[in-house]
Amino acid sequence: MRVPFTKENNPLLTRIATAVVLIPIVLVLVLRAPVPVLAAVAGIVALLTIHEFLKLTESYGVSPMPLPTYILTALFFVVLGIAGSTPLLSTGQFLIMLGFAAGIAPFLFLTRAMRGEDLRAGYPAAAASVFAFTYIALPMGMLVQLRQQWAGAFYVLYLLLVVWMGDIFAYFVGKSIGRHLMAPRISPKKTWEGAVASVIASVAVGWAMFHYALPLSSALLRAGLIERRDGMFGLEQPAMGPIILLTILLNIAAQLGDLVESLIKRGAGVKDSGAILPGHGGMLDRIDAMLFAVPVLWYYVLVSHAVMD
């Protein structure tokens, strides 16, 4: 169900109440759940998000291919879950899986488009499905694989907190003192003041997490929320310069992800991608920032491990 674009805001209390319920569940899942369970949950989230996205494409005059898109997405996360049940899904194995999925998607959807009656609708439909898969499913798969890497739970927690805190500060600072609009045609409420506050908040959280990585990891281990391989227990603190730069890049990626989704919704003439989350709109509204931020962190961890090896 798409919500017509209006100037009315969702009630703040409803928004907060939904976050209070969801955040602990999400944290337990990413910290403690076995990788196959996390893959299943990520797959469900990806399917719900793709459903919302394909509905949005209808407003652009495109008749998407929902069923083939759902099938490919489901198979991707089933394979990811099965591979994740082994002791370790290596980055090399995941790269092969990722490349094959990204490469086979256009072939599958364009082949399916040949069966349509209106040949002019075939390419737009296939393009919408390919974009939905690469835009939504692949980053969610990267999140699952990131969780399985060394210190993966710590990195995922870092990512979530950086994105969440940036979003919170952008919202409240922009609402209270924001004066200079960032992209009025795309998102008329986003301001440069909110964007700067978002970067500062993210950097503060990122710095604190890595500065106190050892006591934080020890506390999570004692609470039974992580295994030892999922935390950071090195006695030497990592260099803060690269961490601060990484955090800034993650924040910028997250803000761009939010703006891109606003662009898609604005073009479709709707305020929210759906109404599945009270006070927050649809699933795409909630994970839009993550879809751009996850690949940045995943690539950083990939390069870091390659350098250490």
N, C-alpha and C positions, 0 to 999 in steps of 0.2 A: 504494500500500500504506500503510495507516494503522497507526501504532504504538500499541498499547494503552497507556493511561495507567498509569504505574508511578512509583515514587519513585526509580528508578535513574537515574543521570546518564550521559550519553555520556562516554567516556574523553576526558580533557582533551588528551592527545597527538594523538588522532585529530582533534579539533576544531582544534587548532593547525595540524596538517599540511594539512588541507583549506584552511584560510585562507591558508597560505603559498603554496599552489598557485594558488588562485583570485584572490587580491588583485592580483598583477601582471597577470594576464590582464584583469581588470576595468579596471584603471588604463590599460592600453594601449588597450583598446577605447574608453573614454570620452574619452581624450585625443587619440588619433590616428586612429581608424577613421573613414572617410567616413560621413556621416549615413545614407545608405541601408543600410550595413552595420550601423550602430548600431541603426537601426530594425528590421532583421531580427532581431538578437540580442534586443532588447527585446521584440519580438513573440513570440519563442520562449519567453523567460522568462515573459511574461504568459500564454501558453497553458499552460505547465506549472503555473504558480501557480493559474490558473483551474481546471485539472483537479483539483488538490488541494482547492481550495475547494468545488467542486461535490460532490466525494466527501464532504467534511465535512457538507454540507447533508443528505445521505442519513441521517445520524444524527439529524436533526431530523424525520424522517418525510417529507421532501420528495423528490419524484422530479424532479430538475432536467432541463434541456434542454441536454445537453452539445454536441451537434453544431451547432445554431444559434448557440450562444454562441461556439464555436470559429470558426465561419465569420465572424461579425461582427467578432470580435477580429482575425482574420487579415486581413480586408479593411481594417480600420482602419489596421493597421501597413503594409500594402502601399501604401495611398494616402499614408501619412505618409512612407514611404521614397521613393516616386516624387516627391512634392512636395519632399522633402529633397535630391533630386538637382539641383534648380535652385540658382542662386547663393545664394538666401536665401528660406526660408519665413518670411514675415512673421508677426508675432504676430497681426495682424488676420486673416490667412488661416487660421492655426491655430485662432483662436477660433471662426471659422465652422465649421471641421471638427469642433471639439470640441463645439460646441453642437448641430450636426446629429446627431453620433453619439449624444450623450446623449439627445436628443429622440426619435430614431428607435428606440432600443433598446426602450422599453416597448411601442411600437406593434408592432414585429416579434415580440417574444416573446409578447405577449398574443394577437396574431393566430394565432401558431403554437399557442397553448394551446387555441384553439377546436377544433382537430382531435383533441384527446384524448378518450378514452372517459369518463374520470372528470372531470366538470366541476369538482368540488371541489378537484381537484389542479392545475387549470390556473393559478389565480392564484399559489399558492405557488411553483410551478415557474417561472413567468415572473418573479416577484419575485426569486427566487434568481439567475436569469440576468442580470437587469438590475443587481442589486447586484454580482455578480461583475464585470461589464463596467465599471461606474463605479468600483468600489472598487480594481480592479487594472489594467485596461487603460488607463483615462484618465490616471492618474498616471504610468504608464510612458511614455505618449505625451508628457506634459508634460516628462519627463526628456529625451526625444529632441529636442524642440523647444527646450528650454533650452540644449542642447549647441550648437545652430546659431546662437544669438544672439551678439552681440558679447561677448567674454570668456567665452563659454559653457563652454569646457573648464575654465577657472579656477573658475567657479562650481560646476560639477559636481564637480570635485576637492574644493573646499571643503565641499560637501554631504556627500560620501562620508566625508571625514576627520572631520567634526563628528559624524556619526552613528556611525561605527565607534568612534571614541575614547570617545564617550559610552557606547556599549554595553559596551566593554571595561572601563572603570572601574566602571560599574554592576555588572558581573558580579563582578569581583575584590574590590572594596571591600565590596559587599553580602555576598559569601561569607565574607570575613574578619572584618569588624567589624559587619556589619548586625545590628541587634537589633529595630528597630521596623518591623513589616510594613506595606507600603503598601496592598495589596489582597489579604488572605489568602484570600478566597473565589475570587478570579480567578487570581492568580499567587502562590502561597504562599512563594516564594523572593525576591520583590522587596521591597526595604527602602527606607525613606526615606534611610538613610545612603548606599546605592548610588545613589539618585536624585540626591542633592545632589552626590556625587562625579562623577556623569555630567555634570551641568550645568557644574561647574567645569572638567572636562577639555575639554568641547566649547568653552567660552568661551576657554580657553587656546589651543586649536588655531585657532579662528576668528580670534582677535586676532593670533596669530603669522602666519597666512596673509596677512591684509590688511596687517599692518605691514611684512612683507617681500614684498609682492606683486611689486614690480619685480624684485628679484634672483631670486625663485622663478620668475617668468615667463621671465626671461632664461635661466635654467638649463634650463628645459624646452624653450625655443626652440633653444638650442645643442645639446641632446640629440636634436633632431628629433622631439619628442613632441607639439609643438603648432605651429600656424601663428601668425603675429603677431597676427591678429585674435582668436585664442582666449585670449590672455593679457591681463594688465594691465600696461601699460607707461607709465602716467602718472607724472610726476615728483612730483606732489602726492599725499600719502597721503589716503585717504578718512577721513572723520570716524569715530572709533572708537566713539562712543556708539551710533549706529544699527546698526553691525556687531555690537556686543555684544548689543544688544537682539534683533536678527535671530537671532543664534546661540542665545540663550536660547529664543526661540520655536521654532526648529528642533529643539532638544533636547527641549522639552516635547512637540512634535508627534510626534517619534520615539518617546518613551517612551509616549505615549498609543496610538500605532500598535501598539506591542508589546503593551500591555495589552488592546487591542481584539481582537487575534488570540488572545491567551490566553483571553479571554472566549469566543470562538467555539470554540476547542478544548476548553475546560472543559465547555461545554454539550454538545459532541459526545462527551465522555468519552475524549479521546485526549491523548497527551503531545505528539506532533509531527504536523504536517500531512502529512508523508510521510517518505521515507527516501532521497531522491535524493542528498543531500549528507552523506557520512559525518561523524558528530560534530555535525552542525548540523540534522539533521532534513530537512524538506522545503524547497522553494523559498519557500513562503509564510513559513516560519519565518525565512528570511534577509532578505526584503525587506519584512516587515511594517512596520518603522519607516520605511522610505523612502516607503511608500505615503502616509503622512500628512505627511512632511517635504517631499517634492517639491512639492506644490501651494503650500506656504508660500513656498519660495524662488522658484518660478516667478512667483508673484504679486508678490513683492518686485522681481524683475528687471523685470517688466512695468511696474510703477509707476515704478521708477527710470528706465527708458528713456523713459517718457512724460513725466516731469518734465524730463529732459535735452533732449528734442526740443522 
